[in-house]
Amino acid sequence: MVAYLDLLDGLSHAGLSRNAEVSVKLSAIGQALPEVGPKMAEENARRICRAARNAGTTVTLDMEDHTTTDSTLATLRELRKDFPETGAVVQAYLYRTEQDCRALAHEGSRVRLCKGAYKEPEEVAYQDRHDVDKSYVRCLKVLMAGEGYPMVATHDPRLVRIASALATRNGRMPGTYEFQMLYGIRGEEQKRLADAGEKVRVYLPYGQEWYGYLMRRLAERPQNLTFFLRSLISQK
């Protein structure tokens, strides 16, 4: 909690807040606690959203495993009553996500679409990567045709091309959507997109526990290790 507030204060004093935003994991601010968790997470998220607004930036609520999806979206709805600029994250590998996109793709709604990094059971999520990709494209179509602000979080060259084509098809100008990629991965592609006039946001894990965060992500879905190693080798 304190780390989020310190980060926003630092960004503000450095004059960088308007070019950065903060992604918040509700599990980091109390969501998982028995009984009081959701209420505590919402109260803490409100403090962070208020600090972000005062700093001139925004907050996006990260999405974790499928057991937290309903709780996270419920918190999002409450936060948007006072902080409508709060962003949401949806994960394409969940069966439910296309419908969630339809509910979120309204005017002013900021939605980050990612594939999903957690190991989920087949009862709730696509297991084959091609099925995940097809779901991602269906969700992209919904978001690009909607009135919100899509945030396309992928390093997949094919999906980047599809996102650009869908933006053009729907008459979207650069700045009415953005691409998001991890720091240090496909840097040349990030630069290419930016040079072409696209808005590109770079995702950077922050804080003293960054190594633990990375290890948890790899443990949650071992396939992530192959992705990270390939990206580190290619750097493209």
Residue frames as a rotation matrix with the C-alpha (Angstrom) as fourth column:
MET 1
0.568 0.823 0.000 0.00
0.823 -0.568 0.000 0.00
0.000 0.000 -1.000 0.00
VAL 2
0.563 -0.430 -0.706 2.67
0.099 -0.813 0.574 2.47
-0.820 -0.393 -0.415 1.07
ALA 3
-0.481 -0.805 0.347 4.80
0.434 0.125 0.892 1.54
-0.762 0.580 0.289 -1.95
TYR 4
-0.038 0.559 0.828 1.99
0.990 -0.090 0.106 2.55
0.134 0.824 -0.550 -4.33
LEU 5
0.881 0.420 -0.217 1.54
0.459 -0.872 0.174 5.90
-0.117 -0.253 -0.960 -2.60
ASP 6
0.230 -0.886 -0.403 5.30
0.089 -0.393 0.915 6.54
-0.969 -0.247 -0.011 -2.51
LEU 7
-0.475 -0.385 0.791 5.57
0.767 0.259 0.587 5.70
-0.431 0.886 0.172 -6.20
LEU 8
0.365 0.705 0.608 2.80
0.889 -0.458 -0.002 8.13
0.277 0.541 -0.794 -7.14
ASP 9
0.857 -0.120 -0.501 4.36
0.177 -0.844 0.506 10.84
-0.484 -0.522 -0.702 -5.00
GLY 10
-0.136 -0.990 0.018 7.73
0.258 -0.018 0.966 10.23
-0.956 0.136 0.258 -6.65
LEU 11
-0.301 0.101 0.948 6.27
0.950 0.118 0.289 10.33
-0.083 0.988 -0.132 -10.15
SER 12
0.731 0.671 0.124 4.47
0.673 -0.739 0.025 13.56
0.109 0.065 -0.992 -9.35
HIS 13
0.675 -0.524 -0.520 7.53
0.011 -0.696 0.717 15.31
-0.738 -0.490 -0.464 -7.95
ALA 14
-0.401 -0.857 0.325 9.63
0.345 0.188 0.920 14.14
-0.849 0.480 0.220 -10.91
GLY 15
-0.169 0.436 -0.884 7.06
-0.715 -0.672 -0.195 15.50
-0.679 0.599 0.425 -13.37
LEU 16
-0.909 -0.275 -0.313 6.54
-0.416 0.657 0.630 12.04
0.032 0.702 -0.711 -14.87
SER 17
-0.617 0.667 0.418 3.05
-0.002 0.530 -0.848 11.16
-0.787 -0.524 -0.326 -13.68
ARG 18
0.244 0.792 -0.559 1.22
-0.644 -0.299 -0.704 12.24
-0.725 0.532 0.437 -16.83
ASN 19
0.053 -0.295 -0.954 3.23
-0.924 0.349 -0.159 9.74
0.379 0.890 -0.254 -18.88
ALA 20
-0.863 -0.343 -0.372 2.84
-0.169 0.888 -0.427 6.85
0.477 -0.306 -0.824 -16.45
GLU 21
0.271 0.914 0.300 0.11
-0.754 0.008 0.657 4.97
0.598 -0.405 0.692 -14.68
VAL 22
-0.648 -0.472 0.598 0.01
-0.758 0.475 -0.447 2.50
-0.073 -0.743 -0.665 -11.81
SER 23
-0.018 0.594 -0.804 -1.28
-0.354 0.749 0.561 -1.08
0.935 0.294 0.197 -12.02
VAL 24
-0.369 -0.011 0.929 -2.67
-0.928 -0.045 -0.369 -2.29
0.046 -0.999 0.006 -8.70
LYS 25
-0.510 0.211 -0.834 -3.07
0.044 0.975 0.220 -5.90
0.859 0.075 -0.507 -7.62
LEU 26
0.310 0.720 0.621 -5.95
-0.648 -0.318 0.692 -6.06
0.695 -0.617 0.368 -5.14
SER 27
0.728 -0.095 -0.679 -4.33
0.400 0.863 0.309 -9.11
0.556 -0.496 0.666 -3.54
ALA 28
-0.334 -0.942 -0.023 -1.48
0.653 -0.214 -0.726 -6.82
0.680 -0.257 0.687 -2.50
ILE 29
-0.784 0.084 0.615 -3.82
-0.358 -0.871 -0.338 -4.51
0.507 -0.485 0.713 -0.59
GLY 30
-0.717 0.365 0.594 -6.00
-0.592 0.131 -0.795 -6.96
-0.369 -0.922 0.122 1.31
GLN 31
-0.097 0.804 -0.587 -8.36
-0.938 0.124 0.325 -8.69
0.333 0.582 0.742 -1.13
ALA 32
-0.190 -0.050 -0.980 -7.44
-0.172 0.985 -0.016 -12.23
0.966 0.166 -0.196 -0.03
LEU 33
-0.932 -0.158 0.326 -8.07
-0.335 0.032 -0.942 -11.67
0.138 -0.987 -0.083 3.68
PRO 34
-0.634 0.734 -0.242 -11.03
0.712 0.677 0.188 -13.67
0.302 -0.053 -0.952 5.05
GLU 35
0.136 0.899 -0.417 -14.33
0.968 -0.210 -0.138 -11.77
-0.211 -0.385 -0.898 5.38
VAL 36
0.508 0.077 -0.858 -12.89
0.233 -0.971 0.051 -8.24
-0.829 -0.225 -0.512 5.40
GLY 37
-0.349 -0.854 0.386 -10.71
0.616 0.102 0.781 -8.64
-0.706 0.510 0.491 2.31
PRO 38
-0.148 0.306 0.941 -12.89
0.945 -0.237 0.226 -7.14
0.292 0.922 -0.254 -0.46
LYS 39
0.860 0.510 -0.011 -13.90
0.483 -0.807 0.339 -4.15
0.164 -0.297 -0.941 1.68
MET 40
0.450 -0.782 -0.431 -10.33
0.238 -0.360 0.902 -3.49
-0.861 -0.508 0.024 2.78
ALA 41
-0.410 -0.622 0.667 -9.06
0.798 0.110 0.592 -3.78
-0.442 0.776 0.451 -0.79
GLU 42
0.268 0.589 0.762 -11.67
0.853 -0.512 0.096 -1.30
0.447 0.625 -0.640 -2.01
GLU 43
0.941 0.078 -0.330 -10.82
0.261 -0.787 0.559 1.22
-0.216 -0.612 -0.761 0.72
ASN 44
0.086 -0.987 -0.134 -7.10
0.298 -0.102 0.949 0.94
-0.951 -0.122 0.285 0.01
ALA 45
-0.324 -0.152 0.934 -7.69
0.939 0.065 0.336 1.16
-0.112 0.986 0.122 -3.73
ARG 46
0.726 0.635 0.265 -9.66
0.647 -0.761 0.050 4.37
0.233 0.135 -0.963 -3.17
ARG 47
0.661 -0.560 -0.499 -6.66
0.081 -0.608 0.790 5.90
-0.746 -0.563 -0.357 -1.44
ILE 48
-0.375 -0.835 0.402 -4.44
0.510 0.177 0.842 4.91
-0.775 0.520 0.360 -4.33
CYS 49
-0.008 0.459 0.888 -6.92
0.985 -0.150 0.086 6.22
0.172 0.875 -0.451 -6.93
ARG 50
0.916 0.344 -0.205 -7.18
0.387 -0.893 0.231 9.53
-0.104 -0.291 -0.951 -5.08
ALA 51
0.251 -0.913 -0.323 -3.39
0.062 -0.318 0.946 9.85
-0.966 -0.257 -0.023 -4.94
ALA 52
-0.424 -0.380 0.822 -3.19
0.794 0.282 0.539 9.01
-0.436 0.881 0.182 -8.64
ARG 53
0.473 0.667 0.576 -5.75
0.843 -0.533 -0.074 11.65
0.257 0.520 -0.814 -9.54
ASN 54
0.875 -0.182 -0.448 -3.91
0.100 -0.838 0.536 14.24
-0.473 -0.514 -0.715 -7.44
ALA 55
-0.125 -0.991 0.058 -0.72
0.152 0.038 0.988 13.29
-0.981 0.132 0.145 -9.28
GLY 56
0.074 0.240 -0.968 -2.44
-0.828 -0.527 -0.194 13.67
-0.556 0.816 0.160 -12.64
THR 57
-0.758 -0.341 -0.556 -2.44
-0.604 0.688 0.402 10.01
0.245 0.641 -0.728 -13.61
THR 58
0.313 0.937 -0.156 -4.62
-0.868 0.349 0.353 6.90
0.385 0.025 0.923 -13.46
VAL 59
-0.471 -0.343 0.813 -4.86
-0.680 0.728 -0.087 3.43
-0.561 -0.594 -0.576 -11.93
THR 60
0.022 0.473 -0.881 -5.59
-0.758 0.582 0.293 0.10
0.651 0.662 0.371 -13.60
LEU 61
0.288 0.149 0.946 -6.77
-0.823 0.543 0.165 -2.84
-0.489 -0.826 0.280 -11.50
ASP 62
-0.651 -0.592 -0.475 -4.78
-0.741 0.632 0.226 -5.93
0.167 0.500 -0.850 -12.38
MET 63
0.599 0.796 -0.090 -6.58
-0.770 0.603 0.207 -9.24
0.219 -0.055 0.974 -12.83
GLU 64
-0.480 -0.750 0.454 -5.33
-0.836 0.548 0.021 -12.40
-0.264 -0.370 -0.891 -11.16
ASP 65
-0.997 0.073 0.030 -6.64
0.079 0.942 0.325 -15.98
-0.004 0.326 -0.945 -11.23
HIS 66
-0.566 0.818 0.099 -10.27
0.062 -0.078 0.995 -16.67
0.822 0.569 -0.006 -12.15
THR 67
-0.121 0.540 -0.833 -11.42
0.936 0.341 0.084 -17.01
0.329 -0.770 -0.547 -8.53
THR 68
-0.462 -0.124 -0.878 -10.89
0.591 -0.782 -0.200 -13.26
-0.662 -0.611 0.434 -8.08
THR 69
-0.819 0.049 0.572 -12.53
0.501 -0.424 0.754 -12.05
0.279 0.904 0.323 -11.31
ASP 70
0.169 0.973 0.154 -16.00
0.689 -0.228 0.688 -11.30
0.705 -0.011 -0.709 -9.95
SER 71
0.470 -0.040 -0.882 -14.61
0.809 -0.378 0.449 -9.64
-0.351 -0.925 -0.145 -6.82
THR 72
-0.594 -0.780 -0.196 -12.20
0.597 -0.591 0.543 -7.50
-0.539 0.205 0.817 -8.85
LEU 73
-0.662 0.415 0.625 -14.90
0.478 -0.409 0.777 -6.37
0.578 0.813 0.073 -11.28
ALA 74
0.448 0.828 -0.337 -17.21
0.793 -0.194 0.577 -5.58
0.412 -0.526 -0.744 -8.35
THR 75
0.104 -0.521 -0.847 -14.49
0.717 -0.551 0.427 -3.41
-0.689 -0.652 0.316 -6.81
LEU 76
-0.832 -0.411 0.374 -13.96
0.548 -0.499 0.671 -1.75
-0.089 0.763 0.640 -10.19
ARG 77
-0.102 0.885 0.454 -17.65
0.679 -0.272 0.682 -0.82
0.727 0.378 -0.574 -10.43
GLU 78
0.646 0.327 -0.690 -17.55
0.756 -0.402 0.517 0.79
-0.108 -0.855 -0.507 -6.98
LEU 79
-0.254 -0.839 -0.481 -14.34
0.645 -0.517 0.563 2.69
-0.721 -0.167 0.672 -7.70
ARG 80
-0.741 -0.075 0.667 -15.63
0.643 -0.366 0.673 4.02
0.193 0.928 0.320 -11.01
LYS 81
0.429 0.900 -0.081 -18.50
0.875 -0.391 0.286 5.79
0.225 -0.194 -0.955 -9.25
ASP 82
0.813 -0.197 -0.547 -15.94
0.145 -0.843 0.519 8.29
-0.563 -0.501 -0.657 -7.95
PHE 83
-0.168 -0.926 -0.339 -12.96
-0.477 -0.225 0.850 7.51
-0.863 0.304 -0.403 -10.19
PRO 84
0.773 0.622 0.127 -14.40
-0.192 0.420 -0.887 6.70
-0.605 0.661 0.444 -13.64
GLU 85
0.480 -0.674 -0.561 -10.90
-0.846 -0.188 -0.498 6.81
0.230 0.714 -0.661 -15.14
THR 86
-0.056 -0.512 0.857 -9.94
-0.702 0.631 0.331 3.58
-0.710 -0.583 -0.394 -13.33
GLY 87
-0.154 -0.102 -0.983 -8.84
-0.931 0.348 0.110 0.92
0.331 0.932 -0.148 -15.81
ALA 88
0.603 0.392 0.695 -9.69
-0.573 0.819 0.036 -2.78
-0.555 -0.420 0.718 -15.94
VAL 89
-0.581 -0.735 -0.350 -7.77
-0.803 0.448 0.393 -5.85
-0.132 0.509 -0.850 -17.08
VAL 90
0.634 0.721 0.281 -9.36
-0.629 0.692 -0.355 -8.86
-0.450 0.048 0.892 -18.78
GLN 91
-0.457 -0.833 0.312 -7.73
-0.571 0.543 0.616 -12.15
-0.682 0.103 -0.724 -19.76
ALA 92
-0.111 0.447 -0.888 -8.52
-0.989 0.041 0.145 -13.67
0.101 0.894 0.437 -23.13
TYR 93
-0.792 -0.252 -0.556 -8.01
-0.306 0.952 0.004 -17.28
0.529 0.173 -0.831 -22.07
LEU 94
-0.783 0.598 0.170 -11.12
0.000 0.274 -0.962 -17.23
-0.621 -0.753 -0.215 -19.85
TYR 95
-0.581 0.634 0.510 -14.34
0.809 0.384 0.445 -18.30
0.086 0.671 -0.737 -21.54
ARG 96
0.285 0.821 -0.494 -16.21
0.887 -0.421 -0.188 -15.41
-0.363 -0.385 -0.849 -19.94
THR 97
-0.423 -0.625 -0.656 -13.96
0.506 -0.764 0.401 -12.63
-0.752 -0.162 0.639 -21.19
GLU 98
-0.809 0.168 0.563 -15.68
0.483 -0.356 0.800 -11.80
0.335 0.919 0.207 -24.48
GLN 99
0.262 0.965 0.002 -18.87
0.737 -0.201 0.645 -11.06
0.623 -0.168 -0.764 -22.55
ASP 100
0.272 -0.257 -0.928 -16.91
0.794 -0.484 0.367 -9.07
-0.543 -0.836 0.072 -19.96
CYS 101
-0.801 -0.592 0.088 -15.48
0.516 -0.610 0.602 -7.00
-0.303 0.527 0.794 -22.83
ARG 102
-0.359 0.751 0.554 -19.00
0.587 -0.280 0.760 -6.23
0.725 0.598 -0.340 -24.06
ALA 103
0.586 0.602 -0.542 -19.92
0.786 -0.260 0.561 -5.01
0.197 -0.755 -0.626 -20.60
LEU 104
0.185 -0.638 -0.748 -16.79
0.651 -0.491 0.579 -2.87
-0.737 -0.594 0.324 -20.29
ALA 105
-0.594 -0.544 0.593 -16.48
0.793 -0.270 0.546 -1.40
-0.137 0.794 0.592 -23.80
HIS 106
0.566 0.820 0.083 -18.48
0.824 -0.564 -0.041 1.72
0.013 0.092 -0.996 -23.07
GLU 107
0.500 -0.352 0.791 -17.50
0.198 -0.843 -0.500 5.35
0.843 0.407 -0.352 -23.43
GLY 108
0.428 -0.425 0.798 -14.63
-0.769 -0.635 0.074 6.34
0.475 -0.645 -0.598 -21.15
SER 109
0.890 -0.040 0.454 -13.82
-0.273 0.751 0.602 2.78
-0.365 -0.660 0.657 -20.08
ARG 110
0.098 -0.938 -0.332 -10.14
-0.975 -0.023 -0.221 1.85
0.200 0.345 -0.917 -20.16
VAL 111
0.850 0.277 0.448 -9.63
-0.364 0.924 0.120 -1.90
-0.381 -0.265 0.886 -20.72
ARG 112
-0.228 -0.949 -0.217 -6.33
-0.953 0.172 0.248 -3.78
-0.198 0.263 -0.944 -20.91
LEU 113
0.870 0.483 -0.100 -6.63
-0.491 0.830 -0.265 -7.03
-0.045 0.280 0.959 -22.84
CYS 114
-0.287 -0.956 0.055 -3.97
-0.946 0.292 0.139 -9.67
-0.149 -0.013 -0.989 -22.15
LYS 115
-0.208 0.180 -0.961 -3.82
-0.460 0.850 0.259 -13.40
0.863 0.496 -0.094 -22.88
GLY 116
0.809 0.427 0.404 -3.54
-0.544 0.283 0.790 -14.45
0.223 -0.859 0.461 -19.23
ALA 117
-0.089 -0.987 -0.134 -0.59
-0.705 0.158 -0.691 -15.80
0.703 0.033 -0.710 -17.27
TYR 118
-0.258 0.032 0.966 -2.11
-0.890 0.380 -0.250 -18.08
-0.375 -0.924 -0.070 -14.62
LYS 119
-0.943 -0.007 -0.333 -2.59
-0.138 0.918 0.372 -21.83
0.303 0.397 -0.867 -14.90
GLU 120
-0.367 0.902 0.228 -6.37
-0.882 -0.260 -0.393 -22.20
-0.295 -0.345 0.891 -15.06
PRO 121
-0.535 0.222 0.815 -8.54
0.081 0.974 -0.212 -25.34
-0.841 -0.048 -0.539 -15.23
GLU 122
-0.971 0.125 0.202 -10.24
0.212 0.069 0.975 -26.31
0.108 0.990 -0.093 -18.47
GLU 123
-0.171 0.963 -0.208 -13.62
0.975 0.134 -0.179 -25.71
-0.144 -0.234 -0.962 -16.86
VAL 124
0.550 0.394 -0.736 -13.05
0.435 -0.888 -0.150 -21.96
-0.713 -0.238 -0.660 -17.05
ALA 125
0.262 -0.591 -0.763 -10.28
-0.588 -0.724 0.360 -21.36
-0.765 0.354 -0.538 -19.58
TYR 126
0.912 -0.089 -0.401 -9.05
-0.337 0.398 -0.853 -22.32
0.236 0.913 0.333 -23.03
GLN 127
0.622 -0.702 0.347 -6.06
0.041 0.472 0.881 -24.66
-0.782 -0.534 0.323 -22.83
ASP 128
0.219 -0.509 0.832 -4.86
0.944 0.326 -0.049 -24.56
-0.246 0.797 0.552 -26.44
ARG 129
-0.462 -0.493 -0.738 -2.86
0.387 -0.860 0.333 -21.47
-0.798 -0.131 0.588 -27.39
HIS 130
-0.922 0.167 0.348 -4.62
0.299 -0.264 0.917 -21.22
0.245 0.950 0.193 -30.75
ASP 131
0.064 0.987 -0.144 -7.97
0.854 0.020 0.520 -21.07
0.516 -0.157 -0.842 -28.98
VAL 132
0.115 -0.107 -0.988 -6.58
0.762 -0.628 0.157 -18.37
-0.637 -0.771 0.009 -26.70
ASP 133
-0.860 -0.488 -0.147 -5.42
0.260 -0.668 0.697 -16.38
-0.438 0.562 0.702 -29.72
LYS 134
-0.600 0.706 0.377 -8.83
0.510 -0.026 0.860 -16.67
0.616 0.708 -0.344 -31.37
SER 135
0.344 0.698 -0.628 -10.51
0.936 -0.200 0.290 -15.50
0.077 -0.688 -0.722 -28.16
TYR 136
-0.329 -0.558 -0.762 -8.06
0.572 -0.759 0.310 -12.60
-0.751 -0.334 0.569 -28.00
VAL 137
-0.967 -0.033 0.252 -9.06
0.237 -0.472 0.849 -11.51
0.091 0.881 0.464 -31.51
ARG 138
-0.113 0.993 0.044 -12.77
0.745 0.055 0.665 -11.77
0.658 0.108 -0.745 -30.71
CYS 139
0.323 0.175 -0.930 -12.24
0.871 -0.441 0.219 -9.62
-0.371 -0.880 -0.295 -27.62
LEU 140
-0.702 -0.645 -0.302 -10.18
0.426 -0.720 0.547 -7.14
-0.571 0.255 0.780 -29.64
LYS 141
-0.686 0.512 0.518 -13.03
0.490 -0.202 0.848 -6.79
0.538 0.835 -0.113 -32.13
VAL 142
0.348 0.850 -0.395 -15.44
0.875 -0.143 0.463 -5.95
0.337 -0.506 -0.794 -29.29
LEU 143
0.169 -0.349 -0.922 -13.11
0.714 -0.602 0.359 -3.40
-0.680 -0.718 0.147 -27.69
MET 144
-0.838 -0.545 0.016 -12.04
0.388 -0.576 0.719 -1.70
-0.383 0.609 0.694 -30.92
ALA 145
-0.503 0.737 0.451 -15.68
0.505 -0.172 0.846 -1.37
0.701 0.653 -0.286 -32.04
GLY 146
0.254 0.628 -0.736 -16.71
0.963 -0.091 0.254 -0.04
0.092 -0.773 -0.628 -28.63
GLU 147
0.687 0.110 0.718 -16.58
0.168 -0.986 -0.009 3.45
0.707 0.127 -0.696 -27.19
GLY 148
0.918 -0.368 -0.145 -13.90
0.132 -0.062 0.989 2.80
-0.373 -0.928 -0.008 -24.60
TYR 149
0.469 -0.858 -0.208 -10.10
-0.878 -0.427 -0.216 2.97
0.096 0.284 -0.954 -24.67
PRO 150
0.980 -0.095 -0.172 -8.52
0.093 0.995 -0.020 -0.41
0.173 0.004 0.985 -25.53
MET 151
0.290 -0.937 0.196 -5.09
-0.923 -0.220 0.315 -1.23
-0.251 -0.273 -0.929 -24.13
VAL 152
0.856 0.064 -0.512 -3.59
-0.343 0.813 -0.471 -4.03
0.386 0.579 0.718 -26.23
ALA 153
0.282 -0.754 0.593 -1.22
-0.874 0.054 0.483 -5.98
-0.396 -0.654 -0.644 -23.99
THR 154
0.892 -0.041 0.449 0.65
0.173 0.951 -0.258 -8.48
-0.417 0.308 0.855 -26.17
HIS 155
-0.055 -0.946 -0.321 4.09
-0.515 -0.248 0.821 -9.20
-0.856 0.210 -0.473 -27.60
ASP 156
-0.056 0.126 0.990 2.66
0.556 0.828 -0.074 -11.42
-0.829 0.547 -0.117 -30.33
PRO 157
-0.849 -0.360 -0.387 3.53
-0.066 -0.654 0.753 -9.85
-0.524 0.665 0.532 -33.73
ARG 158
-0.755 0.616 0.224 0.44
0.497 0.316 0.808 -11.32
0.427 0.722 -0.545 -35.39
LEU 159
0.121 0.845 -0.521 -1.90
0.992 -0.122 0.034 -9.93
-0.035 -0.521 -0.853 -32.73
VAL 160
-0.330 -0.309 -0.892 -0.20
0.310 -0.928 0.207 -6.54
-0.892 -0.209 0.402 -32.95
ARG 161
-0.999 -0.048 -0.013 -0.89
0.000 -0.264 0.964 -6.48
-0.049 0.963 0.264 -36.70
ILE 162
-0.391 0.920 -0.025 -4.50
0.779 0.345 0.524 -7.56
0.491 0.186 -0.851 -36.17
ALA 163
0.049 0.382 -0.923 -5.00
0.840 -0.516 -0.169 -4.86
-0.540 -0.767 -0.346 -33.52
SER 164
-0.688 -0.364 -0.628 -3.67
0.006 -0.868 0.497 -2.19
-0.726 0.338 0.599 -35.89
ALA 165
-0.920 0.371 0.124 -5.95
0.185 0.132 0.974 -3.44
0.345 0.919 -0.190 -38.68
LEU 166
-0.123 0.924 -0.363 -9.00
0.959 0.205 0.196 -3.45
0.255 -0.324 -0.911 -36.39
ALA 167
-0.205 -0.012 -0.979 -8.20
0.534 -0.839 -0.101 0.06
-0.820 -0.543 0.178 -35.19
THR 168
-0.931 -0.173 -0.323 -8.08
-0.171 -0.575 0.800 1.27
-0.324 0.800 0.505 -38.80
ARG 169
-0.710 0.703 0.035 -11.27
0.489 0.456 0.744 -0.60
0.507 0.545 -0.668 -39.69
ASN 170
0.139 0.797 -0.588 -13.09
0.989 -0.083 0.121 1.08
0.047 -0.599 -0.799 -36.81
GLY 171
0.457 0.052 0.888 -11.79
0.391 -0.908 -0.148 4.54
0.799 0.415 -0.435 -37.67
ARG 172
0.865 -0.189 -0.466 -9.63
0.429 -0.207 0.879 4.82
-0.262 -0.960 -0.098 -34.58
MET 173
0.634 -0.699 0.331 -6.79
-0.251 -0.591 -0.767 7.32
0.731 0.404 -0.550 -34.62
PRO 174
-0.200 -0.774 -0.601 -3.53
0.606 0.384 -0.696 6.75
0.770 -0.504 0.392 -32.68
GLY 175
-0.908 -0.124 0.399 -4.12
-0.219 -0.672 -0.707 7.90
0.356 -0.730 0.583 -29.14
THR 176
0.060 0.969 0.241 -7.59
-0.953 -0.016 0.302 6.39
0.296 -0.247 0.923 -28.91
TYR 177
0.991 0.057 -0.122 -5.99
-0.016 0.949 0.314 3.06
0.134 -0.310 0.941 -27.97
GLU 178
0.303 -0.946 0.117 -2.52
-0.953 -0.304 0.010 1.90
0.026 -0.115 -0.993 -27.01
PHE 179
0.501 -0.293 -0.814 -0.13
-0.006 0.940 -0.342 -1.04
0.865 0.176 0.469 -27.06
GLN 180
0.590 -0.328 0.738 1.43
-0.806 -0.187 0.561 -2.36
-0.046 -0.926 -0.374 -23.85
MET 181
0.583 -0.489 -0.649 4.55
0.060 0.823 -0.565 -4.51
0.811 0.290 0.509 -23.53
LEU 182
0.880 -0.307 -0.363 6.93
0.432 0.199 0.880 -5.56
-0.198 -0.931 0.307 -20.79
TYR 183
0.678 -0.717 -0.161 10.15
-0.699 -0.697 0.159 -3.65
-0.226 0.005 -0.974 -20.21
GLY 184
-0.261 -0.937 0.235 13.08
-0.718 0.350 0.602 -5.36
-0.646 -0.011 -0.763 -21.96
ILE 185
-0.327 0.217 0.920 10.96
0.422 0.904 -0.063 -7.53
-0.846 0.368 -0.387 -24.23
ARG 186
0.108 0.289 0.951 10.70
0.993 0.003 -0.114 -6.79
-0.036 0.957 -0.286 -27.97
GLY 187
-0.021 -0.216 -0.976 12.28
0.425 -0.886 0.187 -3.38
-0.905 -0.411 0.110 -27.53
GLU 188
-0.934 -0.355 -0.029 12.74
0.111 -0.369 0.923 -2.88
-0.338 0.859 0.384 -31.25
GLU 189
-0.448 0.853 0.269 9.04
0.761 0.206 0.615 -3.53
0.469 0.481 -0.741 -31.84
GLN 190
0.265 0.493 -0.829 8.14
0.856 -0.517 -0.034 -1.04
-0.445 -0.700 -0.558 -29.13
LYS 191
-0.426 -0.523 -0.738 10.31
0.115 -0.840 0.530 1.56
-0.897 0.141 0.419 -30.84
ARG 192
-0.932 0.091 0.352 8.88
0.358 0.072 0.931 0.72
0.059 0.993 -0.100 -34.26
LEU 193
-0.022 0.999 -0.033 5.33
0.967 0.029 0.252 1.21
0.253 -0.026 -0.967 -33.05
ALA 194
0.265 0.076 -0.961 6.21
0.601 -0.792 0.103 4.47
-0.754 -0.605 -0.256 -31.31
ASP 195
-0.725 -0.604 -0.331 8.02
0.085 -0.555 0.828 5.75
-0.683 0.572 0.453 -34.40
ALA 196
-0.757 0.516 0.400 4.91
0.560 0.197 0.805 4.94
0.337 0.833 -0.438 -36.43
GLY 197
-0.622 0.492 0.609 2.89
-0.441 -0.863 0.246 7.25
0.647 -0.115 0.754 -34.19
GLU 198
0.263 0.725 -0.637 1.34
0.224 0.596 0.771 4.59
0.938 -0.345 -0.006 -31.98
LYS 199
0.266 -0.130 0.955 1.07
-0.887 -0.421 0.190 5.05
0.377 -0.898 -0.228 -28.23
VAL 200
0.197 -0.310 -0.930 3.15
0.155 0.947 -0.283 2.41
0.968 -0.089 0.234 -26.45
ARG 201
0.552 -0.014 0.834 3.18
-0.790 -0.329 0.517 1.88
0.267 -0.944 -0.193 -22.70
VAL 202
-0.195 -0.726 -0.659 5.98
-0.237 0.687 -0.687 -0.15
0.952 0.023 -0.306 -21.10
TYR 203
0.831 0.554 0.053 5.06
-0.244 0.278 0.929 -2.30
0.500 -0.785 0.366 -18.10
LEU 204
-0.234 -0.972 0.010 7.71
-0.258 0.052 -0.965 -2.28
0.938 -0.228 -0.263 -15.36
PRO 205
0.511 0.347 -0.787 7.45
0.616 0.491 0.616 -4.28
0.600 -0.799 0.037 -12.11
TYR 206
0.013 -0.425 0.905 8.19
-0.317 -0.860 -0.400 -1.92
0.948 -0.282 -0.146 -9.23
GLY 207
0.713 0.259 0.651 9.29
-0.654 -0.085 0.751 -2.24
0.250 -0.962 0.109 -5.62
GLN 208
-0.200 -0.867 0.456 11.61
-0.969 0.245 0.041 -4.30
-0.147 -0.434 -0.889 -3.44
GLU 209
-0.071 0.252 0.965 9.65
-0.281 0.923 -0.261 -7.52
-0.957 -0.290 0.006 -4.03
TRP 210
0.304 0.235 -0.923 10.06
-0.926 -0.153 -0.344 -7.53
-0.222 0.960 0.171 -7.82
TYR 211
-0.657 -0.620 -0.430 12.10
-0.704 0.708 0.055 -10.77
0.270 0.339 -0.901 -7.80
GLY 212
-0.785 0.446 0.430 9.48
-0.012 0.683 -0.730 -12.58
-0.620 -0.578 -0.531 -5.78
TYR 213
0.209 0.878 -0.431 6.84
-0.528 -0.270 -0.806 -11.32
-0.823 0.395 0.407 -8.19
LEU 214
-0.022 -0.304 -0.952 8.78
-0.987 0.158 -0.028 -12.72
0.159 0.939 -0.303 -11.15
MET 215
-0.926 -0.376 -0.012 9.27
-0.366 0.907 -0.208 -16.09
0.089 -0.188 -0.978 -9.46
ARG 216
-0.421 0.851 0.315 5.56
-0.102 0.300 -0.948 -16.34
-0.901 -0.432 -0.040 -8.63
ARG 217
0.326 0.545 -0.772 4.62
-0.814 -0.252 -0.522 -15.62
-0.480 0.799 0.362 -12.22
LEU 218
-0.368 -0.547 -0.752 6.95
-0.835 0.550 0.009 -18.37
0.409 0.631 -0.659 -13.43
ALA 219
-0.957 0.023 0.289 5.64
-0.155 0.803 -0.576 -20.80
-0.245 -0.596 -0.764 -10.81
GLU 220
-0.127 0.992 -0.027 2.01
-0.430 -0.079 -0.900 -20.04
-0.894 -0.103 0.436 -11.70
ARG 221
0.920 0.392 -0.011 2.59
-0.148 0.321 -0.935 -20.93
-0.363 0.862 0.353 -15.35
PRO 222
0.188 -0.949 0.254 5.94
0.230 0.294 0.928 -22.61
-0.955 -0.116 0.273 -16.15
GLN 223
0.358 -0.021 0.933 5.42
0.930 0.098 -0.355 -21.90
-0.084 0.995 0.055 -19.86
ASN 224
0.998 0.026 -0.054 6.21
0.026 -1.000 -0.003 -18.29
-0.054 0.002 -0.999 -18.99
LEU 225
0.348 -0.938 0.004 9.86
-0.033 -0.008 0.999 -19.28
-0.937 -0.348 -0.033 -18.50
THR 226
-0.112 -0.338 0.934 10.19
0.889 0.387 0.246 -20.24
-0.445 0.858 0.257 -22.17
PHE 227
0.698 0.472 0.539 8.61
0.666 -0.704 -0.245 -16.92
0.264 0.530 -0.806 -23.14
PHE 228
0.904 -0.371 -0.214 11.01
-0.179 -0.782 0.597 -14.89
-0.389 -0.501 -0.773 -20.96
LEU 229
0.066 -0.943 0.325 14.10
0.217 0.332 0.918 -16.78
-0.974 0.010 0.227 -22.12
ARG 230
0.064 0.018 0.998 13.16
0.987 0.146 -0.066 -16.46
-0.147 0.989 -0.008 -25.78
SER 231
0.887 0.346 0.307 12.56
0.391 -0.915 -0.099 -12.76
0.247 0.208 -0.946 -25.35
LEU 232
0.696 -0.687 -0.207 15.83
-0.176 -0.444 0.879 -12.19
-0.696 -0.575 -0.430 -23.51
ILE 233
-0.121 -0.765 0.632 17.75
0.565 0.471 0.678 -13.96
-0.816 0.439 0.375 -26.27
SER 234
0.040 0.205 0.978 16.04
0.992 -0.127 -0.014 -12.21
0.121 0.970 -0.208 -29.18
GLN 235
-0.404 -0.107 -0.908 15.47
0.493 -0.862 -0.118 -8.78
-0.771 -0.495 0.401 -27.60
LYS 236
-0.992 0.100 -0.078 13.27
-0.118 -0.501 0.857 -8.01
0.047 0.860 0.509 -30.61
